[in-house]
Amino acid sequence: MKPLPSTAFALALAAATPLAAQQSNWQYEATVYLFTAETETGVTTPTGTIEGTLSFKDALDNLDFAFMGAFGASNGQWSFLADYMMTDISFGNPTPGGAFSGINTAAKTQVLNAYAAYRVHQTPDLAVDLAAGLRWFDTRTTLTALPGILPGRTVVANDNWVDPVIGLRAQVRMSDKWSGIAFFDYGGFQSDSESWQALLTADYQLNDNWRLRFGYRYLSVDHTLSNGNDYSFTQSGPVFGATYRF
């Protein structure tokens, strides 16, 4: 499968904007955020598994580059959501037992989530949406086991794929200033490609347009690569962001 350009969804939204602008009921929001996550990634081959772990406290120190943002558009019961996250990290881990003297990990990961959502329940303080869409995942990961008792070895996960996803979102109004979001999705639906994520946030309304976001996100991916090796990826940790609504 050819890589999906990270700008493809943004271009599609831009092309639809003139038509959407004619509809006075459309509302939009754009979010820039930082996901300071603990990361665990691994590759399993016929000769064994190599895994690397980056702790939450070391996440920023080992971050080479990152961009994270989300966009939403809603009109009545329908909404369209896109979330893009790119992280480029490199780190090392000691290994117990002496078989290897350490493991070095370099991982560049891109994730694009895109959904169409339909509101199935609404009260003044609670709104519930059902969502369906896709998750595009791209990884360029190299794990190197340094020589110890055993000779060193390197495994590589260079692949990208698209999984269908379904999701559920609940938005809760807690006060005039505070609101919250709970979001869960599941994708892949196959033993060789499964993923899921959960997001919980508390949002503070600064004014009519701006709000601050604080929360926690968990993302888990298991996939059989095109070369037959098994790849796993997990990120979990706090989220900090700012949202502009227009």
C-alpha positions in Angstrom: 0.0 0.0 0.0 1.4 3.4 -0.9 1.7 5.9 2.0 -1.3 8.2 2.5 0.0 11.8 2.5 -0.6 13.4 5.9 -2.2 16.4 4.1 -4.7 14.4 2.1 -7.5 14.7 4.6 -6.8 18.4 5.2 -7.0 19.0 1.4 -10.3 17.3 1.2 -11.6 19.5 4.0 -10.3 22.6 2.3 -12.0 21.6 -0.9 -15.3 21.2 0.9 -15.1 24.5 2.8 -16.7 26.8 0.1 -19.8 24.6 0.1 -19.8 24.3 3.8 -19.5 28.1 4.3 -22.8 28.5 2.5 -24.5 26.7 5.4 -24.9 29.1 8.3 -25.4 26.2 10.8 -21.9 24.8 10.3 -19.6 25.2 13.3 -15.9 24.4 13.3 -13.1 23.9 15.8 -9.3 23.5 15.5 -7.1 22.1 18.3 -3.4 22.0 18.8 -2.2 19.7 21.5 0.7 17.9 23.1 0.5 14.2 24.0 3.4 13.5 26.4 3.2 9.7 26.2 4.9 6.7 27.6 5.7 4.6 24.5 6.1 0.8 24.2 6.9 -0.7 20.8 8.2 -4.1 19.7 8.7 -6.4 16.7 8.4 -10.2 16.8 10.2 -12.3 14.3 10.7 -16.0 14.0 13.9 -15.7 16.0 12.4 -13.7 18.9 11.0 -10.3 20.1 12.8 -7.0 20.5 11.0 -4.3 22.5 11.7 -0.7 23.5 10.1 1.3 26.2 10.2 5.1 26.7 8.9 6.2 30.1 6.6 9.2 30.6 9.2 11.2 32.5 11.7 10.8 29.6 9.2 11.5 26.8 10.1 15.1 26.2 13.8 14.6 26.6 13.8 11.9 23.9 11.4 13.7 21.5 13.1 14.7 18.2 10.0 16.2 16.6 6.2 16.1 17.0 3.1 17.7 15.5 -0.4 17.0 16.9 -3.6 18.6 15.8 -7.4 18.0 15.4 -10.2 19.5 13.4 -13.9 19.2 13.7 -17.0 20.4 11.7 -20.6 20.0 12.9 -24.0 20.8 11.6 -27.1 19.6 13.4 -26.8 15.9 14.3 -23.8 15.3 12.0 -20.2 16.0 12.7 -16.9 15.2 11.0 -13.7 14.8 13.0 -10.0 14.5 12.0 -7.0 14.0 14.3 -3.4 13.8 13.1 -0.4 12.9 15.3 3.2 12.5 14.3 6.0 11.7 16.7 9.7 11.1 16.0 11.5 9.7 19.1 14.8 7.9 19.8 15.9 6.3 23.1 17.8 3.5 24.7 17.0 0.8 27.3 19.2 -1.4 29.4 18.5 -5.2 29.2 18.6 -7.5 32.2 20.3 -10.8 32.0 23.3 -9.8 29.8 22.0 -11.5 26.6 22.2 -8.1 25.0 24.0 -5.0 26.5 21.1 -2.7 25.6 18.4 -1.9 23.1 18.3 1.3 21.0 15.0 2.4 19.4 14.3 5.0 16.7 10.6 5.4 15.9 8.8 7.8 13.6 5.1 7.2 13.8 2.1 8.9 12.1 -1.5 8.3 13.0 -4.5 9.9 11.2 -8.0 9.3 12.6 -11.0 10.4 10.5 -14.6 10.0 11.5 -18.2 10.8 10.6 -20.4 11.0 13.7 -24.1 11.1 14.2 -25.8 12.3 17.4 -28.1 9.7 18.9 -28.9 11.4 22.3 -28.9 15.0 23.5 -30.0 16.8 26.7 -28.8 20.2 28.0 -26.0 18.5 29.8 -25.2 15.4 27.8 -24.6 14.6 24.1 -23.8 11.1 22.7 -22.5 10.4 19.2 -21.9 7.2 17.3 -18.9 7.4 14.9 -17.4 5.4 12.1 -14.3 6.1 9.9 -10.7 5.0 9.4 -7.3 5.0 11.1 -4.2 5.4 8.9 -1.1 4.2 10.7 2.5 4.7 9.4 5.6 3.5 11.2 9.3 3.8 10.5 10.8 1.9 13.4 14.3 0.4 14.0 15.1 -1.6 17.1 18.7 -2.6 17.6 19.8 -5.1 20.3 23.4 -4.3 21.2 25.9 -7.2 21.5 26.2 -8.9 24.9 26.4 -12.6 25.5 24.6 -12.9 22.2 25.6 -11.1 19.0 23.7 -7.9 18.2 20.7 -7.8 15.8 18.4 -5.3 14.3 14.8 -5.5 13.4 12.9 -2.9 11.3 9.2 -2.1 11.0 8.6 0.1 7.9 4.9 -0.2 6.9 1.6 1.6 6.7 -2.0 0.5 6.6 -5.6 1.7 7.0 -8.1 0.1 9.4 -11.8 0.8 9.6 -12.9 2.1 13.0 -16.1 2.6 15.0 -16.4 4.8 18.0 -18.5 6.4 20.7 -18.3 9.9 22.0 -20.0 11.5 25.0 -19.8 15.2 25.8 -20.8 16.4 29.3 -21.5 19.9 30.5 -20.4 20.3 34.1 -20.8 24.0 34.6 -20.7 27.3 32.7 -17.0 27.0 32.3 -16.2 23.3 32.5 -17.1 20.4 30.2 -15.8 17.0 29.5 -15.4 14.5 26.7 -15.1 10.7 26.8 -14.2 9.0 23.5 -13.5 5.4 22.6 -12.9 3.7 19.3 -12.0 0.2 18.1 -10.5 -0.6 14.7 -9.1 -3.4 12.5 -11.6 -6.2 13.4 -9.0 -8.8 12.4 -6.6 -11.0 14.4 -3.7 -9.6 12.3 -4.7 -6.0 12.7 -6.4 -4.6 15.7 -6.3 -1.2 17.4 -8.2 0.8 19.9 -7.9 4.1 21.8 -9.6 6.0 24.6 -9.6 9.7 25.4 -10.8 11.5 28.5 -10.6 15.3 28.7 -11.7 18.2 30.9 -12.2 21.5 29.0 -12.1 25.0 30.4 -13.9 27.7 28.5 -11.9 30.9 28.4 -14.3 32.9 26.2 -16.7 32.4 23.3 -13.9 31.1 21.0 -11.1 29.7 23.1 -10.9 26.8 25.6 -8.1 24.9 27.2 -8.0 21.1 27.3 -6.5 18.7 29.8 -6.9 14.9 29.6 -5.5 11.4 29.2 -5.1 9.3 26.1 -4.4 5.6 25.5 -3.6 4.2 22.0 -2.9 0.5 21.3 -2.0 -1.1 17.9 -1.2 -4.7 17.0 -0.5 -5.5 13.3 1.1 -8.1 11.2 3.5 -6.3 8.9 3.8 -6.9 5.2 7.0 -8.9 5.8 5.1 -11.3 8.2 6.6 -10.0 11.4 4.3 -8.9 14.3 4.4 -5.2 15.3 3.0 -3.7 18.5 2.7 -0.1 19.6 1.2 1.5 22.7 1.2 5.1 23.9 -0.4 6.4 27.0 -0.2 9.6 29.0 -1.5 13.2 29.5 -2.8 15.5 26.9 -2.6 19.3 27.0 -4.2 21.5 24.3 -6.0 24.6 23.2 -9.1 24.7 21.0 -10.4 27.6 18.8 -14.0 27.4 17.9 -15.5 29.4 15.0 
